[in-house]
């Protein structure tokens, strides 16, 4: 299973669109794909028409439910949904000892997928750190403008720090204009 984080600290760069389209393309190639909506705005779920669910990724991150129990299926893709309650979950995680490795530990228990694509929030937060630690590779979608290019250094530095701190070989697969 290869895990990708789709990351940029800015909003509106195409993270969700990239996650959905890459997931659909892999699914068309007969790959089993899991999409994770790690953004409290829940745009991935909304874009795929998933608007009603009782429990979400926030509940799983707090240990209240398994990932399998919250998994939704839409158009051949499996999705772990989130909503604005994920922001509260992030606050709760900040008070735990292993706050940055919760997602990685949960994903170790998931089987049957060729690819996992994580739609990250538009910030370099505890949630994003969880995604990076859980991931093997990173895709950085971005707008081609001066301020976006300036922020790219920060993303690359964060990825390098995570790789060094957690002894990971986290690879930047590419920057997607």
C-alpha positions as CSV (number, residue, x, y, z in Angstrom):
1,X,0.0,0.0,0.0
2,X,1.4,3.3,-1.1
3,X,0.2,6.4,0.9
4,X,0.3,9.8,-0.6
5,X,-0.4,13.2,1.1
6,X,-1.8,15.9,-1.2
7,X,-0.5,19.0,0.6
8,X,-0.3,22.7,0.4
9,X,-0.7,25.2,3.2
10,X,-2.8,27.5,1.0
11,X,-6.4,26.9,0.1
12,X,-7.7,26.8,-3.4
13,X,-4.6,25.1,-4.9
14,X,-6.4,22.0,-6.1
15,X,-5.7,19.5,-3.3
16,X,-9.2,18.1,-3.2
17,X,-9.5,18.1,-7.0
18,X,-6.1,16.3,-7.3
19,X,-7.1,13.7,-4.7
20,X,-10.5,12.9,-6.4
21,X,-9.1,12.8,-9.9
22,X,-6.0,10.8,-9.1
23,X,-8.2,8.4,-7.1
24,X,-10.6,8.0,-10.0
25,X,-7.7,7.4,-12.5
26,X,-6.2,4.7,-10.2
27,X,-9.5,3.1,-9.8
28,X,-10.0,2.9,-13.5
29,X,-6.7,1.0,-13.7
30,X,-8.3,-1.6,-11.3
31,X,-6.5,-0.3,-8.2
32,X,-8.2,-0.3,-4.8
33,X,-8.1,3.2,-3.6
34,X,-8.8,4.8,-0.2
35,X,-9.4,8.5,-0.1
36,X,-9.0,10.3,3.3
37,X,-10.7,13.6,3.8
38,X,-8.4,15.1,6.4
39,X,-9.6,18.6,5.9
40,X,-12.2,19.9,8.5
41,X,-14.0,21.7,5.7
42,X,-15.0,18.3,4.3
43,X,-14.7,19.3,0.7
44,X,-13.7,15.9,-0.5
45,X,-16.8,14.3,0.9
46,X,-19.0,17.2,-0.3
47,X,-17.5,16.9,-3.8
48,X,-18.3,13.2,-3.9
49,X,-21.9,13.6,-2.7
50,X,-21.2,12.2,0.8
51,X,-23.2,14.6,3.1
52,X,-24.7,12.3,5.7
53,X,-22.7,10.1,8.1
54,X,-23.0,9.5,11.8
55,X,-19.3,9.1,12.6
56,X,-16.3,10.5,10.9
57,X,-12.5,10.5,10.8
58,X,-12.4,12.6,13.9
59,X,-14.1,9.8,15.8
60,X,-11.5,7.3,14.5
61,X,-8.6,9.5,15.4
62,X,-9.9,9.7,19.0
63,X,-10.1,5.9,19.1
64,X,-13.9,5.8,19.3
65,X,-14.4,3.8,16.1
66,X,-12.3,1.9,13.6
67,X,-11.6,3.3,10.1
68,X,-13.5,0.4,8.6
69,X,-16.6,1.4,10.5
70,X,-16.7,4.9,9.0
71,X,-15.7,4.0,5.5
72,X,-18.1,5.1,2.7
73,X,-18.1,3.9,-0.9
74,X,-18.8,6.2,-3.8
75,X,-18.2,5.5,-7.5
76,X,-15.8,2.7,-6.8
77,X,-13.8,4.7,-4.3
78,X,-13.6,4.1,-0.5
79,X,-13.7,7.4,1.5
80,X,-13.0,8.2,5.1
81,X,-15.3,11.2,5.7
82,X,-14.7,14.3,7.8
83,X,-16.6,17.4,8.8
84,X,-15.9,20.5,10.8
85,X,-15.8,18.4,14.0
86,X,-12.3,17.4,12.9
87,X,-11.1,20.8,14.0
88,X,-12.1,19.9,17.6
89,X,-10.5,16.5,17.2
90,X,-7.2,18.3,16.3
91,X,-7.5,20.3,19.5
92,X,-8.1,17.1,21.5
93,X,-5.1,15.4,19.8
94,X,-2.8,18.2,20.8
95,X,-3.3,17.1,24.4
96,X,-2.1,13.5,23.8
97,X,1.4,12.2,23.8
98,X,1.5,10.7,20.4
99,X,-0.6,13.3,18.6
100,X,1.3,13.2,15.4
101,X,1.3,9.4,14.8
102,X,-2.4,8.5,15.3
103,X,-3.3,8.3,11.6
104,X,-0.2,6.2,10.8
105,X,-1.1,3.7,13.5
106,X,-4.7,3.5,12.3
107,X,-3.6,2.9,8.7
108,X,-1.4,0.0,9.8
109,X,-4.6,-1.9,10.5
110,X,-6.2,-1.2,7.1
111,X,-5.7,-3.8,4.4
112,X,-6.8,-4.4,0.8
113,X,-5.8,-1.1,-0.7
114,X,-3.2,-0.4,-3.3
115,X,-3.2,3.4,-2.7
116,X,-4.3,5.7,0.0
117,X,-4.6,9.4,-0.9
118,X,-4.9,11.9,1.9
119,X,-6.5,15.3,1.1
120,X,-4.8,17.5,3.6
121,X,-6.1,20.7,5.2
122,X,-4.8,24.1,4.0
123,X,-2.4,24.5,6.8
124,X,0.7,23.0,8.3
125,X,-1.1,21.7,11.4
126,X,-1.2,18.6,13.6
127,X,-3.5,17.0,11.0
128,X,-1.1,17.7,8.2
129,X,1.8,16.4,10.3
130,X,-0.3,13.2,10.9
131,X,-0.7,12.8,7.1
132,X,3.0,13.3,6.4
133,X,4.1,10.8,9.0
134,X,1.6,8.2,7.7
135,X,2.7,8.9,4.0
136,X,5.3,7.5,1.7
137,X,5.1,10.2,-0.9
138,X,3.8,13.8,-1.3
139,X,2.2,15.6,-4.1
140,X,2.1,19.4,-3.9
141,X,-0.5,21.0,-6.1
142,X,0.0,24.8,-6.4
143,X,-1.0,27.9,-8.2
144,X,1.8,29.4,-10.3
145,X,2.2,32.7,-8.6
146,X,4.8,34.4,-6.5
147,X,3.3,34.0,-3.1
148,X,2.6,30.3,-3.8
149,X,6.2,29.7,-4.9
150,X,7.3,31.5,-1.7
151,X,5.3,29.0,0.4
152,X,6.8,26.0,-1.4
153,X,10.0,26.5,0.5
154,X,8.1,26.1,3.8
155,X,6.4,22.9,2.6
156,X,9.7,21.4,1.4
157,X,11.4,22.3,4.8
158,X,8.5,20.8,6.7
159,X,8.7,17.6,4.7
160,X,12.5,17.4,5.3
161,X,12.0,17.9,9.0
162,X,9.4,15.2,9.2
163,X,11.7,12.8,7.3
164,X,14.6,13.6,9.6
165,X,12.7,13.6,12.8
166,X,10.8,10.3,12.2
167,X,13.6,8.6,10.2
168,X,11.3,8.3,7.2
169,X,12.1,8.4,3.5
170,X,9.3,10.8,2.6
171,X,9.6,11.5,-1.1
172,X,8.2,14.5,-2.9
173,X,6.6,12.8,-6.0
174,X,6.1,16.2,-7.7
175,X,4.8,19.7,-7.7
176,X,1.5,19.9,-9.7
177,X,0.8,23.3,-11.3
